[in-house]
């Protein structure tokens, strides 16, 4: 990490994880919150998903970044504070940092070790760039450390990867309202959004033959075993991914292959054969649908870049 860098650990406590898991598994339709996919094992599995042939979003967004990062930098203007939600390994951000030369980069991620490693790598590659890494759950409110000393001219939020699609539309608006508060009046937003497309392409992207997405989904149960003293038998749950056209979303589930009772600490949860845990939604939007959604949070669309095959979009918006 460069001499100017700082690391702030605001990560949620284990108790919150336990409460969320038990609350979700007690619902008539069992659910788990997708943010819990991203412990360090889950973050590594997600990186493996991004490299899959079937998973088109990462390479398509990367190609858009390569083609248009100079135009994006022009939108951001010189010396902005670049704040990234869910920064992971900060791969796409390198292109934006190189083009925009921000006054400070603030990566925010829930996976502390991944964040620490990414911040160190950036410190090596951009030795003059102050990096203020914040380990936090950005799906809830949290206090950003003061950035006043870096003398940025404005703030810009970077939210790539179509992670916005993992929120339901009302949660997306709530998230964008929080993002607008962080950016402040006149602040910018560069956001990657996966586009609506045919069912076959989508289902292949979320159920690859190599089983990487299945391993990512099942790691959620493995994480509960590791951290909450539970005894999920991973062999008796199967990964399911299906596209719901009316909702415009991929749904991921874990399906119990038999009647069973699972212990979580001192509690227990029963499953019928065929019952599922709904683990993730991944919403897909048309350009106009997303612009309308963001407008509900006060963001005006300024530019939008889409690849030639119409798979993925990157929007530049201002509040
Ligand atoms: C992080 N997020 C945008 C991914 C997605 O495509 O919804 C998570 C993912 N789940 C399965 N594959 C990838």
Boltz pocket constraint, residues with backbone or C-beta under 6 A from the ligand:
constraints:
  - pocket:
      binder: B
      contacts: [[A, 49], [A, 57], [A, 161], [A, 162], [A, 163], [A, 164], [A, 165], [A, 166], [A, 205], [A, 206], [A, 213], [A, 280], [A, 281], [A, 282]]
      max_distance: 6.0
